[in-house]
Amino acid sequence: NNQSRKSIENFIGSAKNQSGARVFTYEAAQELTELLKPVAEFSSVLGYVICGYDGLLIANTLQSDYDAESIAGCALVSYMNSHAIMKVLGYAKIKQSISLTQGGYLILADFGRGLLTVLIDGSEINSLADLSAEIEQITRD
């Protein structure tokens, strides 16, 4: 819902300290985790990454065998390229994109101050629409 999106935006905006680094309090990190709990609880979700529009990693729930920082940076590049294509086609903004990979799916969602990237295994394609709808509820403008 709109409140969830504003909450995520507020976390990102308020987390910078004087040096420009993003620093979350334990309480803020817990609240962010709670906001994204519906996404994390889908059985086919491997984890998610949140990055700012600068590509810097903000939060992630991926296992250590994934390079979350690289995924965040690559997600931003992918989003920027897709955004440029959509502008040529006359669309103002990408809200969400879904990519099919050899290992499953990747969902990129814009939430106003950055991107939510969700990795999904390919075992439960039937739940993909439900997951996409849940992400839309959380990131909706």
Secondary structure by P-SEA (a helix, b strand, c coil): caaaaaaaaaaaaaccccccbbbbcaaaaaaaaaaaccccccccccccccccccccccccccccccaaaaaaaaaaaaaaaaaaaaaaaccccccbbbbbccccbbbbbbcccbbbbbbbccccccaaaaaaaaaaaaacc
